[in-house]
Amino acid sequence: MQTFKKINIIGGGLAGCEAAFQISKYGIPINLYEMRPKVKTEAHKTDFLAELVCSNSFRSDDKEFNAVGVLHEELRIADSLIMKTADLNKVPAGSALAVDRDNFAKKIHKTISNIKEINVINKEIKNLDEFNDEIVIVATGPLTSKELAKNIKIKTQENSLAFYDAIAPIVYKESIDMSIAWKQSRYDKGEGDDYINCPLSKEQYYQFVNAIKDAPKMEFKEFEKTPFFEGCMPIEEIVRRGDETLRFGPMKPIGLTNPHKDEEPYAIVQLRQDNKSGSLYNIVGFQTKMKHGSQKDVFRTIPGLEKSEYARLGGLHRNTFIKSPKILDSFLRLKSCPNIIFSGQITGVEGYVESSAIGLMSGLIAVNDFNNTNFELPPENTTHGALLKHITLNANPETFQPMNINFGLMPDVNNNENVDGKKRKYLKGRDKKRIQAAESLNAFKEWINKIKN
């Protein structure tokens, strides 16, 4: 087996920081390359490591019935820096885990900068051949620089796939009219009032939909045929599917009661707290490609947001990922150059939590490659194992698209036997999810204990 001189990480996002943190526990020196602030991106606003450029939500924290909640818990079991920091900086969001984005990034940045094994280097890496006799983890995410992207295409002998990702606007809380809007979570989950809700009548809803249609949009001729990821679909793209589509998506009016009117709203716009002090709220599911000049006019047609002011308007950024099932082995290593490990969103996982999980795995894999020791991957009935197997083995390379964690990626528990060897009762719905969640966490705990010993 090859002996490597050093471990390098390219990219100081969630995956890169998680990988660096995990490797540092073994006393191995790491060079962590982050091109910012010397080289800017179209989406980042600060110079901090692990800046969240899209939503501030890590999605559901329900570890009993939701796959991403199980992934949260597995990360906690594995002593994840990202999850630990998210928990310390959470803001009200019902049953979801959302964070104060600035405090979150500042804390990650400070933690990473203070670990003696991690050498943060602000430099753009353009060529992976710099690391021929060293391990390099490529965790450059959706905003991989153009020069490095070109080099990756050459290295992989494949065209990287790309699409645009949209970000939602952020509103100043004090500019929301609370005589029209009200605080409540759907079905009163969480604290029951974690979201601000703006009600629309049928007439107001159609006025809003028409305003979206008529608003000038950002044009991206270079990528006119580039698809959007379903989880960050711009509202303009949703509207194109039909005038009623928003009402069955981010604007669904169910599970809420307007205290200001007896009349049931035809549609609802929800805003979720974006920082710890509660001064900022993002408009949930309102990623947009409308031009900045028209966004305020369109969003101010929403009752309660007539005088809204914005800390950030919505926008689009480029997202790049590789055909992982075709070019990576089961340990995230490039088949043609095993010293290169890919990590985070560039592998084709989608979401903050998924990126962090792949970051954790890439760090542990790099440690074992560096030490020339065998490494056992987590079982596929864990959320970590299911993600890994999906992106490296199970997905069709020709139709490969970014994927969030879901129970559908995991083995069907109905194919398992009970402890007494008998076929278990057929499970479905919440009963099935509860068993999948419990088995995932139990298997992950066993795996963690095994690799630590």
C-alpha positions as a Python dict, from the first residue, in 0.01 Angstrom:
ca = {
    (1, 'M'): (0, 0, 0),
    (2, 'Q'): (124, 350, -84),
    (3, 'T'): (286, 561, 188),
    (4, 'F'): (173, 923, 192),
    (5, 'K'): (367, 1223, 325),
    (6, 'K'): (80, 1450, 419),
    (7, 'I'): (-297, 1506, 425),
    (8, 'N'): (-435, 1811, 244),
    (9, 'I'): (-791, 1938, 224),
    (10, 'I'): (-914, 2175, -45),
    (11, 'G'): (-1218, 2373, 67),
    (12, 'G'): (-1311, 2522, 403),
    (13, 'G'): (-1684, 2458, 391),
    (14, 'L'): (-1881, 2217, 609),
    (15, 'A'): (-1728, 1900, 462),
    (16, 'G'): (-1371, 2033, 463),
    (17, 'C'): (-1392, 2160, 821),
    (18, 'E'): (-1552, 1836, 943),
    (19, 'A'): (-1284, 1627, 772),
    (20, 'A'): (-1005, 1842, 917),
    (21, 'F'): (-1155, 1820, 1267),
    (22, 'Q'): (-1183, 1440, 1253),
    (23, 'I'): (-826, 1398, 1121),
    (24, 'S'): (-682, 1633, 1385),
    (25, 'K'): (-801, 1399, 1662),
    (26, 'Y'): (-536, 1151, 1545),
    (27, 'G'): (-254, 1405, 1575),
    (28, 'I'): (-197, 1413, 1199),
    (29, 'P'): (-97, 1752, 1051),
    (30, 'I'): (-334, 1888, 786),
    (31, 'N'): (-306, 2168, 533),
    (32, 'L'): (-655, 2313, 485),
    (33, 'Y'): (-669, 2527, 170),
    (34, 'E'): (-945, 2788, 143),
    (35, 'M'): (-929, 3035, -144),
    (36, 'R'): (-1142, 3297, 30),
    (37, 'P'): (-1093, 3584, 106),
    (38, 'K'): (-826, 3614, -167),
    (39, 'V'): (-1060, 3468, -429),
    (40, 'K'): (-1428, 3553, -389),
    (41, 'T'): (-1732, 3348, -493),
    (42, 'E'): (-2068, 3465, -622),
    (43, 'A'): (-2249, 3343, -309),
    (44, 'H'): (-2027, 3393, -2),
    (45, 'K'): (-2060, 3717, 193),
    (46, 'T'): (-1801, 3672, 473),
    (47, 'D'): (-1443, 3548, 512),
    (48, 'F'): (-1536, 3281, 766),
    (49, 'L'): (-1491, 2908, 718),
    (50, 'A'): (-1815, 2704, 699),
    (51, 'E'): (-2030, 2999, 592),
    (52, 'L'): (-2389, 2893, 516),
    (53, 'V'): (-2476, 3046, 180),
    (54, 'C'): (-2829, 2912, 133),
    (55, 'S'): (-3080, 2839, 410),
    (56, 'N'): (-2993, 2847, 780),
    (57, 'S'): (-3183, 2522, 834),
    (58, 'F'): (-3033, 2177, 887),
    (59, 'R'): (-3389, 2047, 836),
    (60, 'S'): (-3576, 1809, 1066),
    (61, 'D'): (-3418, 1712, 1397),
    (62, 'D'): (-3667, 1428, 1447),
    (63, 'K'): (-3456, 1116, 1503),
    (64, 'E'): (-3757, 886, 1536),
    (65, 'F'): (-3936, 930, 1204),
    (66, 'N'): (-3712, 1139, 978),
    (67, 'A'): (-3397, 1020, 799),
    (68, 'V'): (-3218, 1354, 821),
    (69, 'G'): (-3293, 1365, 1195),
    (70, 'V'): (-3130, 1023, 1224),
    (71, 'L'): (-2830, 1156, 1032),
    (72, 'H'): (-2811, 1444, 1284),
    (73, 'E'): (-2800, 1195, 1568),
    (74, 'E'): (-2536, 975, 1402),
    (75, 'L'): (-2317, 1283, 1357),
    (76, 'R'): (-2359, 1365, 1726),
    (77, 'I'): (-2259, 1008, 1817),
    (78, 'A'): (-1946, 1049, 1602),
    (79, 'D'): (-1851, 1378, 1774),
    (80, 'S'): (-1912, 1593, 1467),
    (81, 'L'): (-1782, 1949, 1486),
    (82, 'I'): (-2056, 2072, 1252),
    (83, 'M'): (-2338, 1917, 1452),
    (84, 'K'): (-2190, 2021, 1786),
    (85, 'T'): (-2165, 2381, 1665),
    (86, 'A'): (-2514, 2375, 1514),
    (87, 'D'): (-2659, 2263, 1847),
    (88, 'L'): (-2479, 2546, 2027),
    (89, 'N'): (-2613, 2808, 1785),
    (90, 'K'): (-2967, 2688, 1718),
    (91, 'V'): (-3260, 2923, 1681),
    (92, 'P'): (-3634, 2843, 1709),
    (93, 'A'): (-3758, 2647, 1405),
    (94, 'G'): (-4027, 2407, 1522),
    (95, 'S'): (-3912, 2049, 1485),
    (96, 'A'): (-3629, 2158, 1255),
    (97, 'L'): (-3272, 2248, 1352),
    (98, 'A'): (-3192, 2599, 1230),
    (99, 'V'): (-2893, 2809, 1333),
    (100, 'D'): (-2776, 3165, 1368),
    (101, 'R'): (-2567, 3156, 1050),
    (102, 'D'): (-2312, 3422, 1150),
    (103, 'N'): (-2245, 3284, 1498),
    (104, 'F'): (-2226, 2932, 1356),
    (105, 'A'): (-1958, 3025, 1101),
    (106, 'K'): (-1762, 3237, 1349),
    (107, 'K'): (-1751, 2948, 1597),
    (108, 'I'): (-1638, 2694, 1334),
    (109, 'H'): (-1375, 2938, 1206),
    (110, 'K'): (-1239, 2998, 1557),
    (111, 'T'): (-1235, 2626, 1645),
    (112, 'I'): (-1054, 2521, 1328),
    (113, 'S'): (-805, 2810, 1352),
    (114, 'N'): (-713, 2713, 1709),
    (115, 'I'): (-638, 2344, 1641),
    (116, 'K'): (-260, 2309, 1623),
    (117, 'E'): (-269, 2019, 1374),
    (118, 'I'): (-462, 2228, 1119),
    (119, 'N'): (-275, 2479, 905),
    (120, 'V'): (-525, 2704, 725),
    (121, 'I'): (-380, 2836, 398),
    (122, 'N'): (-569, 3102, 204),
    (123, 'K'): (-478, 2998, -148),
    (124, 'E'): (-662, 2884, -459),
    (125, 'I'): (-562, 2534, -568),
    (126, 'K'): (-586, 2500, -945),
    (127, 'N'): (-418, 2166, -1011),
    (128, 'L'): (-451, 1839, -817),
    (129, 'D'): (-113, 1723, -950),
    (130, 'E'): (42, 1931, -670),
    (131, 'F'): (-43, 1642, -437),
    (132, 'N'): (80, 1334, -626),
    (133, 'D'): (255, 1177, -324),
    (134, 'E'): (12, 1316, -68),
    (135, 'I'): (-349, 1253, 25),
    (136, 'V'): (-582, 1530, -88),
    (137, 'I'): (-948, 1562, 5),
    (138, 'V'): (-1139, 1768, -251),
    (139, 'A'): (-1420, 1936, -57),
    (140, 'T'): (-1471, 2240, -277),
    (141, 'G'): (-1846, 2201, -290),
    (142, 'P'): (-2089, 2362, -533),
    (143, 'L'): (-1864, 2666, -587),
    (144, 'T'): (-1552, 2490, -709),
    (145, 'S'): (-1334, 2747, -886),
    (146, 'K'): (-1334, 2738, -1264),
    (147, 'E'): (-965, 2648, -1288),
    (148, 'L'): (-991, 2359, -1043),
    (149, 'A'): (-1313, 2241, -1209),
    (150, 'K'): (-1126, 2222, -1541),
    (151, 'N'): (-850, 2019, -1375),
    (152, 'I'): (-1103, 1783, -1215),
    (153, 'K'): (-1259, 1722, -1556),
    (154, 'I'): (-918, 1628, -1692),
    (155, 'K'): (-840, 1406, -1392),
    (156, 'T'): (-1174, 1227, -1401),
    (157, 'Q'): (-1198, 1213, -1780),
    (158, 'E'): (-1563, 1297, -1732),
    (159, 'N'): (-1766, 1614, -1774),
    (160, 'S'): (-1866, 1737, -1431),
    (161, 'L'): (-2236, 1800, -1404),
    (162, 'A'): (-2353, 2145, -1304),
    (163, 'F'): (-2675, 2319, -1212),
    (164, 'Y'): (-2786, 2640, -1048),
    (165, 'D'): (-2886, 2653, -684),
    (166, 'A'): (-3117, 2930, -562),
    (167, 'I'): (-3111, 3114, -228),
    (168, 'A'): (-3404, 3273, -43),
    (169, 'P'): (-3430, 3635, 72),
    (170, 'I'): (-3386, 3738, 437),
    (171, 'V'): (-3624, 3995, 592),
    (172, 'Y'): (-3573, 4224, 891),
    (173, 'K'): (-3824, 4114, 1156),
    (174, 'E'): (-3912, 4471, 1257),
    (175, 'S'): (-4035, 4542, 904),
    (176, 'I'): (-4301, 4266, 916),
    (177, 'D'): (-4655, 4383, 998),
    (178, 'M'): (-4759, 4157, 1286),
    (179, 'S'): (-5115, 4298, 1284),
    (180, 'I'): (-5155, 4090, 967),
    (181, 'A'): (-4897, 3815, 1017),
    (182, 'W'): (-4877, 3586, 1321),
    (183, 'K'): (-4638, 3340, 1483),
    (184, 'Q'): (-4720, 2970, 1468),
    (185, 'S'): (-4562, 2644, 1355),
    (186, 'R'): (-4763, 2407, 1138),
    (187, 'Y'): (-4967, 2181, 1366),
    (188, 'D'): (-4800, 2370, 1656),
    (189, 'K'): (-4483, 2161, 1633),
    (190, 'G'): (-4169, 2267, 1819),
    (191, 'E'): (-4241, 2564, 2044),
    (192, 'G'): (-4558, 2625, 1846),
    (193, 'D'): (-4466, 2975, 1730),
    (194, 'D'): (-4133, 2933, 1555),
    (195, 'Y'): (-4254, 3066, 1217),
    (196, 'I'): (-4413, 3393, 1107),
    (197, 'N'): (-4709, 3340, 876),
    (198, 'C'): (-4849, 3578, 615),
    (199, 'P'): (-5200, 3489, 484),
    (200, 'L'): (-5319, 3540, 126),
    (201, 'S'): (-5672, 3533, -7),
    (202, 'K'): (-5740, 3367, -343),
    (203, 'E'): (-5728, 3705, -518),
    (204, 'Q'): (-5403, 3802, -343),
    (205, 'Y'): (-5250, 3465, -424),
    (206, 'Y'): (-5314, 3499, -797),
    (207, 'Q'): (-5191, 3858, -795),
    (208, 'F'): (-4869, 3729, -638),
    (209, 'V'): (-4833, 3445, -889),
    (210, 'N'): (-4883, 3686, -1179),
    (211, 'A'): (-4630, 3928, -1030),
    (212, 'I'): (-4373, 3645, -1024),
    (213, 'K'): (-4449, 3563, -1387),
    (214, 'D'): (-4412, 3925, -1497),
    (215, 'A'): (-4097, 4007, -1300),
    (216, 'P'): (-3767, 4025, -1494),
    (217, 'K'): (-3544, 3725, -1426),
    (218, 'M'): (-3170, 3671, -1410),
    (219, 'E'): (-3045, 3517, -1734),
    (220, 'F'): (-2769, 3257, -1749),
    (221, 'K'): (-2713, 3185, -2117),
    (222, 'E'): (-2408, 2969, -2051),
    (223, 'F'): (-2627, 2720, -1863),
    (224, 'E'): (-2970, 2768, -2022),
    (225, 'K'): (-3040, 2395, -2012),
    (226, 'T'): (-2890, 2338, -1668),
    (227, 'P'): (-3135, 2173, -1424),
    (228, 'F'): (-3220, 2293, -1074),
    (229, 'F'): (-3206, 2068, -768),
    (230, 'E'): (-3562, 1995, -655),
    (231, 'G'): (-3491, 2090, -293),
    (232, 'C'): (-3386, 2444, -390),
    (233, 'M'): (-3624, 2501, -682),
    (234, 'P'): (-3675, 2873, -755),
    (235, 'I'): (-4035, 2987, -711),
    (236, 'E'): (-4043, 3089, -1077),
    (237, 'E'): (-3974, 2729, -1179),
    (238, 'I'): (-4245, 2604, -940),
    (239, 'V'): (-4498, 2850, -1090),
    (240, 'R'): (-4413, 2727, -1440),
    (241, 'R'): (-4555, 2389, -1338),
    (242, 'G'): (-4897, 2545, -1277),
    (243, 'D'): (-5056, 2841, -1098),
    (244, 'E'): (-5169, 2624, -807),
    (245, 'T'): (-4832, 2452, -752),
    (246, 'L'): (-4706, 2696, -488),
    (247, 'R'): (-5018, 2627, -278),
    (248, 'F'): (-4918, 2262, -259),
    (249, 'G'): (-4553, 2346, -188),
    (250, 'P'): (-4400, 2622, 25),
    (251, 'M'): (-4730, 2819, 40),
    (252, 'K'): (-4958, 2538, 159),
    (253, 'P'): (-5214, 2678, 408),
    (254, 'I'): (-5266, 2364, 617),
    (255, 'G'): (-5199, 2324, 990),
    (256, 'L'): (-5227, 2695, 1069),
    (257, 'T'): (-5493, 2919, 1225),
    (258, 'N'): (-5507, 3294, 1159),
    (259, 'P'): (-5582, 3472, 1490),
    (260, 'H'): (-5666, 3795, 1308),
    (261, 'K'): (-5945, 3656, 1086),
    (262, 'D'): (-6201, 3376, 1094),
    (263, 'E'): (-6166, 3337, 718),
    (264, 'E'): (-5931, 3055, 616),
    (265, 'P'): (-5636, 3173, 405),
    (266, 'Y'): (-5606, 3045, 49),
    (267, 'A'): (-5227, 3032, 80),
    (268, 'I'): (-4961, 3106, 342),
    (269, 'V'): (-4611, 3250, 318),
    (270, 'Q'): (-4392, 3133, 608),
    (271, 'L'): (-4080, 3301, 742),
    (272, 'R'): (-3829, 3119, 965),
    (273, 'Q'): (-3598, 3277, 1220),
    (274, 'D'): (-3250, 3317, 1073),
    (275, 'N'): (-3040, 3443, 1366),
    (276, 'K'): (-3031, 3391, 1741),
    (277, 'S'): (-3156, 3738, 1831),
    (278, 'G'): (-3463, 3692, 1612),
    (279, 'S'): (-3402, 4009, 1412),
    (280, 'L'): (-3379, 3827, 1077),
    (281, 'Y'): (-3625, 3588, 909),
    (282, 'N'): (-3586, 3404, 580),
    (283, 'I'): (-3883, 3341, 350),
    (284, 'V'): (-3919, 2964, 353),
    (285, 'G'): (-3895, 2797, 13),
    (286, 'F'): (-3867, 3129, -171),
    (287, 'Q'): (-3546, 3074, -359),
    (288, 'T'): (-3565, 3300, -660),
    (289, 'K'): (-3400, 3406, -983),
    (290, 'M'): (-3591, 3734, -1008),
    (291, 'K'): (-3368, 4036, -1055),
    (292, 'H'): (-3293, 4219, -731),
    (293, 'G'): (-3472, 4534, -844),
    (294, 'S'): (-3803, 4350, -880),
    (295, 'Q'): (-3785, 4119, -579),
    (296, 'K'): (-3886, 4381, -325),
    (297, 'D'): (-4183, 4492, -536),
    (298, 'V'): (-4307, 4134, -577),
    (299, 'F'): (-4259, 4028, -215),
    (300, 'R'): (-4423, 4346, -88),
    (301, 'T'): (-4749, 4231, -247),
    (302, 'I'): (-4763, 3967, 30),
    (303, 'P'): (-4991, 4074, 319),
    (304, 'G'): (-4772, 4160, 617),
    (305, 'L'): (-4467, 4228, 400),
    (306, 'E'): (-4591, 4551, 239),
    (307, 'K'): (-4314, 4748, 410),
    (308, 'S'): (-4059, 4468, 436),
    (309, 'E'): (-3687, 4549, 435),
    (310, 'Y'): (-3423, 4295, 334),
    (311, 'A'): (-3088, 4196, 482),
    (312, 'R'): (-3030, 3980, 174),
    (313, 'L'): (-3222, 3936, -148),
    (314, 'G'): (-3257, 3602, -321),
    (315, 'G'): (-3022, 3484, -593),
    (316, 'L'): (-2864, 3195, -779),
    (317, 'H'): (-2526, 3031, -759),
    (318, 'R'): (-2355, 2762, -960),
    (319, 'N'): (-2341, 2408, -829),
    (320, 'T'): (-2097, 2147, -956),
    (321, 'F'): (-2077, 1776, -883),
    (322, 'I'): (-1907, 1468, -1025),
    (323, 'K'): (-2040, 1134, -1150),
    (324, 'S'): (-1941, 965, -827),
    (325, 'P'): (-2090, 619, -899),
    (326, 'K'): (-1874, 596, -1210),
    (327, 'I'): (-1541, 744, -1098),
    (328, 'L'): (-1515, 685, -720),
    (329, 'D'): (-1452, 364, -530),
    (330, 'S'): (-1657, 278, -220),
    (331, 'F'): (-1413, 479, -6),
    (332, 'L'): (-1471, 803, -200),
    (333, 'R'): (-1131, 769, -370),
    (334, 'L'): (-1084, 852, -736),
    (335, 'K'): (-1037, 514, -903),
    (336, 'S'): (-768, 647, -1137),
    (337, 'C'): (-581, 838, -860),
    (338, 'P'): (-651, 678, -517),
    (339, 'N'): (-469, 956, -329),
    (340, 'I'): (-755, 1190, -427),
    (341, 'I'): (-1062, 1163, -203),
    (342, 'F'): (-1377, 1357, -289),
    (343, 'S'): (-1598, 1491, -12),
    (344, 'G'): (-1913, 1694, 52),
    (345, 'Q'): (-2154, 1830, -205),
    (346, 'I'): (-1923, 1779, -501),
    (347, 'T'): (-1980, 1403, -459),
    (348, 'G'): (-2351, 1445, -530),
    (349, 'V'): (-2503, 1464, -185),
    (350, 'E'): (-2733, 1758, -123),
    (351, 'G'): (-2777, 1950, 201),
    (352, 'Y'): (-2565, 2078, 488),
    (353, 'V'): (-2604, 1765, 698),
    (354, 'E'): (-2528, 1525, 414),
    (355, 'S'): (-2218, 1728, 321),
    (356, 'S'): (-2100, 1719, 683),
    (357, 'A'): (-2156, 1343, 700),
    (358, 'I'): (-1949, 1280, 387),
    (359, 'G'): (-1688, 1518, 530),
    (360, 'L'): (-1669, 1309, 845),
    (361, 'M'): (-1637, 988, 644),
    (362, 'S'): (-1368, 1130, 413),
    (363, 'G'): (-1166, 1239, 716),
    (364, 'L'): (-1178, 893, 873),
    (365, 'I'): (-1093, 729, 540),
    (366, 'A'): (-795, 965, 495),
    (367, 'V'): (-664, 881, 844),
    (368, 'N'): (-667, 508, 769),
    (369, 'D'): (-507, 556, 427),
    (370, 'F'): (-236, 771, 587),
    (371, 'N'): (-171, 511, 857),
    (372, 'N'): (-196, 217, 613),
    (373, 'T'): (-470, 57, 822),
    (374, 'N'): (-786, -115, 707),
    (375, 'F'): (-1108, 79, 743),
    (376, 'E'): (-1454, -68, 773),
    (377, 'L'): (-1730, 144, 624),
    (378, 'P'): (-2050, 198, 827),
    (379, 'P'): (-2324, -58, 753),
    (380, 'E'): (-2570, 35, 480),
    (381, 'N'): (-2864, 32, 724),
    (382, 'T'): (-2717, 347, 882),
    (383, 'T'): (-2780, 684, 721),
    (384, 'H'): (-2404, 737, 676),
    (385, 'G'): (-2364, 397, 513),
    (386, 'A'): (-2669, 445, 292),
    (387, 'L'): (-2541, 781, 163),
    (388, 'L'): (-2198, 638, 87),
    (389, 'K'): (-2338, 337, -93),
    (390, 'H'): (-2579, 549, -295),
    (391, 'I'): (-2318, 790, -431),
    (392, 'T'): (-2049, 529, -495),
    (393, 'L'): (-2236, 212, -593),
    (394, 'N'): (-2615, 218, -612),
    (395, 'A'): (-2700, 525, -819),
    (396, 'N'): (-2713, 514, -1199),
    (397, 'P'): (-2413, 718, -1322),
    (398, 'E'): (-2597, 830, -1635),
    (399, 'T'): (-2893, 978, -1446),
    (400, 'F'): (-2705, 1073, -1129),
    (401, 'Q'): (-2843, 1383, -951),
    (402, 'P'): (-2780, 1532, -604),
    (403, 'M'): (-2966, 1348, -331),
    (404, 'N'): (-3074, 1421, 25),
    (405, 'I'): (-3073, 1137, 277),
    (406, 'N'): (-3402, 947, 289),
    (407, 'F'): (-3518, 610, 415),
    (408, 'G'): (-3558, 495, 54),
    (409, 'L'): (-3178, 477, 24),
    (410, 'M'): (-3162, 225, 309),
    (411, 'P'): (-3235, -150, 300),
    (412, 'D'): (-3603, -238, 339),
    (413, 'V'): (-3656, -349, 699),
    (414, 'N'): (-3943, -567, 581),
    (415, 'N'): (-3680, -800, 436),
    (416, 'N'): (-3524, -852, 781),
    (417, 'E'): (-3612, -1119, 1034),
    (418, 'N'): (-3700, -1068, 1399),
    (419, 'V'): (-3451, -1168, 1667),
    (420, 'D'): (-3626, -1505, 1696),
    (421, 'G'): (-3560, -1572, 1325),
    (422, 'K'): (-3923, -1536, 1221),
    (423, 'K'): (-4042, -1305, 946),
    (424, 'R'): (-4151, -981, 1105),
    (425, 'K'): (-4492, -828, 1056),
    (426, 'Y'): (-4506, -616, 740),
    (427, 'L'): (-4435, -256, 832),
    (428, 'K'): (-4530, 65, 658),
    (429, 'G'): (-4564, 436, 725),
    (430, 'R'): (-4452, 569, 1061),
    (431, 'D'): (-4412, 220, 1207),
    (432, 'K'): (-4161, 137, 937),
    (433, 'K'): (-3975, 466, 978),
    (434, 'R'): (-3951, 417, 1354),
    (435, 'I'): (-3788, 76, 1309),
    (436, 'Q'): (-3553, 205, 1037),
    (437, 'A'): (-3447, 496, 1258),
    (438, 'A'): (-3388, 277, 1563),
    (439, 'E'): (-3193, 13, 1369),
    (440, 'S'): (-2983, 282, 1200),
    (441, 'L'): (-2880, 441, 1530),
    (442, 'N'): (-2808, 107, 1696),
    (443, 'A'): (-2594, -9, 1404),
    (444, 'F'): (-2409, 322, 1391),
    (445, 'K'): (-2327, 312, 1764),
    (446, 'E'): (-2189, -41, 1724),
    (447, 'W'): (-1982, 70, 1424),
    (448, 'I'): (-1837, 374, 1603),
    (449, 'N'): (-1741, 165, 1904),
    (450, 'K'): (-1580, -93, 1675),
    (451, 'I'): (-1363, 153, 1476),
    (452, 'K'): (-1252, 328, 1795),
    (453, 'N'): (-1122, 7, 1950),
}
